[in-house]
Each structure stands twice: as structure tokens, then as C-alpha cells.
Amino acid sequence: MASLLMLVFFSITGAILDSAFSNAAKTAAKEKMQLQILSLISSAEQQGRDLIMPNYQSDPQFNEASSGLYGYVLDRAGRELWRSRSAVLISPVTARPALPGKQSFNLDNTHADIELFVATYGTIEESEGKDYQYTFVVMQDNHSYRQSIISYRENLWLWLSIVAVLLLAAQHILLSRGLRPLYDLAHHLKDIEDGRSESLSGNYPKELSRLTGNLNRLIDSERQQRERYHQRLGDLAHSLKTPLAVISNAASDPTDELRTIVKEQSTRMDQIVRYQLQRAVVSQQITSITKVNILEQAKQIKSALDKVYKAKAVMCDIHIPATSVFQGDQGDLLEMLGNFMDNAYKYGAGEVRVAVTEAIESITFIVEDNGVGIEESQREKITQRGARLDTQENGQGIGMAVVVDIIKGYNGVISISESDLLGAKFTATFPKHHY
């Protein structure tokens, strides 16, 4: 398309230059012939009723037969009074009389095998009290004019063609170099598609750096999505083991409570399946714009845990501002905070503290208990998938690993330390600018 536009541009430019040169050449011929008319007028002399013209003019072309320059003088009626020696062999002039002070310039092609420029100028002479009106005419063969036009056109289109070819070649070279990164990008994408590469590599110009960066992030996101699918399926299978085991044991020893057990465990399995499938489908790196009130969720979790651990009579203090919100998925908040609080209820000695603090660029969740705490050497182990410190309690050992995945999904940081209550202290900090 660019090449076609360039050719159109050069064609229009050539036509404009050709027209400008033709007009300039014609104007130059007109001005020159007007000067020759003035030369004839200056050589004329009015004597009585007659206009006397010298036999020889100062311009030698008027004196040479068929020189291509011809001079005439016409009277008021258009009759020829005089012609130059150069016009002896040419047919009579076809110009019309001109009014005094008026001039004209035309093309005469009435002569065989010849085209002539015709310039006229009207004058008036006074003698013995009478006015005599004359028209001076100069005709010139326009052969030299046509030759100059032809020569100019040949040179014009030759050089325009050369320039066009050079520009097209330069355009091809520049476009080839400019599009080379795109060719490389397409080649690298093909390598990724065929499994020969895992990401876009190479030095791309700054105009493409953002594109390649976004593509790499998209590829990483897709790869992480696949990993999440595999991981969540593993989590799902792991989470379903206990409910299935409970149902299996109840079925082997049928009692009146079998229906109740099956209903409870099937409801639990349904919740597990829904949550794990949701986490497998939704990328946690792209958080929801939903604002979840943290205090309300914490109170709901506390209410449920108070019933589960009623026999322990746990005292749970909640220090969360009523305006604090979690900008993300409600299920993620419940999973994270529920795991923290459940562990505190389960392993604490009857006292739990839940708090949320906010800074300008971050928000921090803190859950503490007064249990035996966690040894420093074991703190990293409990965040690993399938790892459990207490083998006496029911569970699959994936709760904390899931929490860690959630926190990392929001670019947060988790830490485990010793509480002021002498038990374990779980801290999760999220940067607000990643919300």
C-alpha cells in the first residue's frame, strides 16, 4: 500500500512539474516575442500617410528567409502593409487587428507541418493631424519550444523513476529491518507453541518490549493455570479422603446415625468440591474488586468455632476496625482466616486474639493463641503441602499450604512467630497497591 501511494505521489508530482515547466516556457516565449515586437515598433517611422519600415531589422532572424521568426505590420482593416524578409516564403498572416495598447498571444496551427506562436500588439501613429492605427505581429516557429518540453519530460520522468526506485529499495530495506523483530517474535511464538521454548527471549526494541512482556506474563499465567488445575485436583482428592472414610466406616456398621453422617459428609464434600474448582478456574493473581468486610467474616468464623470447640470454652478477642475491608474473593478470606482461627482454637489453651492493622500501603492480619507454640525449626514445615505436626487430630495436612497459596496469589507475605500470649502467632501482610 505504501509503495502504491508513493507511485501515485510521484505521478502527481511529475504532472505538476511538467505543467509548471510548460507554462514557464510558454511565458518566456511570450515575453521574448513582445520584446521583438517592440523592436519592430522602434524601427518604424511614420511619414505622411505611409509607415516606413527598414529593409533590415536589428534582429538578424527577421532578415533570413525561413528562419522561424517572422514579422508583419497590419493596418486598421487587417491588410498586410509589411512583412520581414524571413516571411517571404510563408503564407499570409492569420492574426486579427488589435486595438491600440492591446496585446495577444496565441497558437497558430493553420500552416502545413508547422506550429507557430503568434504575438500581436496594437499601436496608433499621428501624422499631419491624422491618426493611423497599426497592428504589429511576430510569429515564431515553436519547434524549439516543443523540443525543450520533450527533453524536459524525458529527463523529468527518468530522474523521478530513478528516485522512485531508490526510495522503494530504501523502503524495502527499512521495512525489512523494522519488521525483523516481528518476524523473530512470530518465530519465537511458534517455538513456544511447538514446545521448544517456554518464554519469549531475545533483545526486542522498546516499541515491542511491553508487548513481549505482556505475552510472557500471559504465557506464565496460562502455565500457572495448568499447574493450579493439577494442584487443586490433588487438593480435592486429598480433602475428600476423610469424608469418604467416615461414610465408609459408617456403612460397615449401620446405625440410625448413618443417614445423618452421610448427609453431613456429603454436604462437606460438596463445599470442598465447589471451593477447589473455583480456585482452580480463577487466577488469584487477578483479584476481585469486591470489598469484603473483615470484621463481619471474623465474627461469623468465631461463632462457628465457638460451637465446634464449646467444650474448651475458648475466649476469643477480636480487634478489627469496622471499616477494614479485604478487596478480593470472599472464599479466599474465609479460607485464610478460618484456617488461622481454627488452628488457634484447636491448639491454643483457651485464649485467642484476632487483629487487623492497616498502614498506608499495606494491611496485616494477626492471629495469636496461648498454646504451646511452634518451634522455630518446624515453622516452615507446616506450610508445606501434606505436612502435619500433630498426627492425632483429623486432617489432611494441606490447610496451611492452601493458605500460603492464597496469600502468595495476592502478593502477600506470611510469617510465623511467638505470640505475646506465649503461643503461636500467624501474620499475613498484603500490599494495598496490589488489591
N, C-alpha and C positions, 0 to 999 in steps of 0.2 A: 504493500500500500504506500509506504514511504517513497519507494522508487518511482511508482506511478505519479505521485504528487510532484516529485522532483522533475520528472519529464514534462508534466503539464506546466510547471513553473518555468522551465527553460523555454518551452514553446511560446508561452505568453511573453516572456522577456525578449525572445528573438523577434517576435512580431512587433513589439513596441519599439525596439531599437531600429528595426528595418523601416518602420513608418517614420520615426524621428529623423533618420538619415535621409530618406527620400524627400521629406518636407524641407529639411535644411538645404539639400542640394538644389531643390526647385527654387527655394527662396534666394539662394546665391545666384542662380542663373537669372532670375528676375531682376535682382539688383544690378547685376552686370549689364544686362540689356538696357536698363533705364539709363545707366551711365553712357552707353553707346548712343542712345537717343539724344542725350544732352550734348554729346559730341557733334552729332549731325545738326542739331539746332544752332550750336555756336558757330558752325561753319556756314550757315545760311545767311543770305543778305537780301533784303527787300529793296528792289529798285523799281520805283513806279508801281506798275501793276504786276510786275514779274518778280518771282522768287529765284534768285541766282544761287545755284549750288556748285561748288568747285568740282572739277572732274576727278580729283584725287582727294581722298579723305586721310586724315591723320592715322586712322586705324588701317593698316595695310590689308586686312581681310576684306574690307569694302572694295578694294581695288583689284582683287584677284578673282577671276571667274570661278564660279562654283566652289568658293572657299568654305561655304557653310554659314557665312554671315552676310545677310542681305539687308540693304537699307532702301526705304521708299519715302516719298512725300506725296500726300493726297490733298486735294483741295476740299472746299466745303461740301461739294456734291459727291466726294469719294472718287473723283477721277484722279488717275495717276499723273503727277506732274514731274516726278523724277524718280529714278532708281539707280542704285550703285552699280559700278562695273561688275561686281560679283554676281549680280542678279540678272545678267544678260540672258542666260540660258534657262532661267527658271520661269515657270508660268506666272501670270499676273497675281498680285497680292489679293488675298481674300478678306483683309481687315476692313472694318467699317470706320467711317469718320468718327472722331472723338470730339467732344465739346472741349473748349479751351480750359486747360488746367486739369482735365481728367485723364487718367491713365488706365490701361488694362493689360492683362497678361493671360494668354490662353494657349491651348494646344491646337495646332492645325495639322490634320492628317488627310487632307484632301489631295495632297501631291503623291504621285506614284512612288512607292518604295522609299518614302522619306517622311519623317515626322518633324514638325517644326514648332519651336516655341515662338509665339507672336506677341510682341510688346508694342503698345501704341501710346502716344501722348499728344493731346490736342493743344495747339498754340494759336495766338492771334497776333498779326503784324499790322502796324499802321503806316500808311504812306500817302502823302498828298491829301490828308484829311479823310482817308477811307481805311476801313478795317478789312484785313484779309485773313481768313481762317484756314489753318493747315493742320494736317494730322501726320506726324512723323511715325514711321513704322520701322521696326527692326525685327527681322526673322532670323532664327538661328537653328541649325540642324541639332537635334537633341541626341545625336548618336553618342557623343562623349558622355552625356548625362546617363543614358541607358547603360553604357559600358561601366561607368563608375558604380551604378546601382548593382549591376550583376556581379562585379568584382567584390563589392562590399558584402553582398549577400553570401557569396561563396566563402569569403573569409569569416564572416559572422557565424554562419552555421557550422563551419569547420571547427572553429575555436569553441563554440558552445558545445559541440559534440564532444570535443576533447575534454573540456571541463566537466561535462556531464558524466563521461566515462570515468574520469578520475574521482569525481565525487561519489559515484556509485561504488567504485572499488574501495574508496576510503570508508564509505558507509558499511560495506560488507565486512571489511576488516574490523571496524569498530564494533559493529553489532556482534560479530563472531566472538570478539574478545569480551564484549559486555555480557553476552548471553552464555558464555562459557560456564560461569558459576551455576546457572540454571541447569545446563546440561549435566554438570557434576552432581547437582542436587538430585536430579532425576535418577542418575546412575546410583547414587548412594541409597536413595529410597528403594530402588529395585533390589539392591543388596540386602536391605533390611527385610523386604518382602520375601526374598528367597532364603532368608535365614543366615546369610553370610556375614551380617553385621548386626549389632544391637542398637546402634545410635548413629546419628549424623556426625561425621568428623571432617576435619579439614578447615582451612582458612577461607572463610567467606567474606565478601565485602560487607561493610557496615549496613548497607541497604538490606542485606539478606540475613544479617546476624539475628535480628529479632524473630524473623520467620523460622530460621533453623532452631533457635532456642525454643520457640513455641512448639515446633514439631517434635523436638527431643522430649519436651515435657509431656506432650500428648502421647508419645511412644512409651515413656516411663509410666504414665498414668494407666495406659492400656495394659502394660506388663504387670503393674501393681494390682490392677483389677483382676487379672487372671490369678495372681497369687492369692488375692483375697478370696476368690472363689474356692480354691483348693484349701485354704486355711479355714474358711468358715465351714466348709463341708466336714473338715476334720473336727472342728469345734462342735458342730451339730451332732456328729456321730458320738463324740465324747460325752456331750451333755445328755444324750438320750439313754446312755447306758444305765444310769441309776433308776430313772422311772421305769424302764423296761425290766430291770432286775426286780424292782418292787412288785410289779404286776406279775412277773413270772413266779415269784415266791408265794404271792397271794393265791395264784391259780393252783399251785401244787397243794395248798392246804386251804380249801374253800371254807369260808365262814360267811356270816351275814355282812361283814365289813368289806367283802370283795368288791361289791358294786361301788361303794364309796371310794375305795382305794383306786379302782380303775378310773373313776370319774376325775378324782383329784390329779392323778398322774397323767391322764390324757390331756387335761387342761394345761398342766405344766409343760407337757411336750409340745402342745400347740403354741404356747407362748415362746418356747425355745426356738421352734422352727420359724415362727414369724420374725423374731428378732434377728436370728442368724441370717436368714435370707435377706432381710432388709440391709443388714450390714455388708452382705456380700455384693449387693447391687449398687448401693450408694457409696460413692467415693467420699471418705471422710476428710479429704483434703479440700473439698468444696463444701463448706458448711452452710447450713440453712440461715436465712435471715430472720427466722423465728426467734423471739425473745422469750426465754423460759424463766419464770420467777423461781429463784433458787430456794428461797425460804419456804414457799409452798410445797415444793417437791421434798425438801428435807423433812418437813412436818409429816408428810404422808409416809415417808420411809420410816420415820420414828414411830408413828402409830402402828404400822405393821410389825416392826421389830419388837415393840413393847408387848404385843400379843404372843409372838413366837417365843420370846425369852421372858415370859411372865414370871416364871419360877425364880429367875435371877434378880428380879426387881432392880433392873438397871436404871440408874439416874443419868439421863442424857441432857446436857445443856447445849442449847443451840444459840450461837451468836452470829447471826446473819442479818445484815441490813435488809429492810423490807424492799428497798429499791434495787437490790443486786439482781442482775439477770445474766443468764447464760445464753449467748447467741449461738445456737447450734441445735442439734437434734435432741428432743426431749428424752428419747430412749437412751442416747449416749450418756446424758446427765444422770438418769436413774441407774444405769448400769454401773457407772463410775462411783457415784456417791453411795449407791446401795451396797456395793462390794466393800467400800471403806467402812461404812457404818456396821454392816453385818459382821465383818471381822472384829470390829471393836466390841460389839455386843458379845460375840461368841468367845473371844479370847481375853476380854477385859475382866476386871474383878468387880464390876458393878458401877463403874463411873466412865462416862463417855462425854467428850466435848467436841462439838462440831462448830467450825467458824469459817467465815469468808471475809477476806480483806481485799481492798481494791487500791491500786495505785493509778497513776496517770496512764501508764501503758500496759498494765497487767492486772489480772485478777487471780487470787490464790485461794484454794480450798485446803482446809486443815482439819483432819480427823484424828483425835487422840483418845487413848484409853489408859486405864491404870493396871493393866495386866502385867505379865512377866516381861513384855517387850520382845524385841527380836535382836538376836546377836548380830553384830556388825558384819561378821563373815557370812551370815545367812540372808542378809537383806537383798542382795542381788538375785539369789537363788529363787526367791518366792515370786519374782516377776517373770520367770521362765515358764514356758508352756508345759503343763503336766507336772510341775514341781510342787510338792507339798511338804510342809514341816511337821504338820500334825496328821498322822495317819489314822487316828482314832475317830476323827469326825468324817461324816459323809461328804463327798465332793469329788470333783474330777481334777482339781489342781490347775484349772485353766482360767479361773475367775480373775486373778491379778494380771495374768498375761493379756486377757481381753481388755482390762482397764488400761494397761500400758499401751496397747494398740490404739485405743480411743484417744488417749492423751497425745500420743505422737501424731495422730491424724489431725489434731488441732494445733500442731507445732508447740505443744506444751512440754513441760518437764515434771517428772515425778521424783520425789526423794523420800527416803525412809530414815527416820532418826529416833532419838529417845525423847519421850514426852516429859513435860514438867510433872505429869501425873505418874511418872516412873514406868509407864508402859510404852507402847509403840505410837509413833507419830507419823502419819502419812500426809505428805504435802504435794499438791498438784498446782502448778502455776501455768497460766495461759496468757500469751501476749494478746492485748486487745486489738492491735492493728492487723491480726490475722483472723479476726472474727468476721 
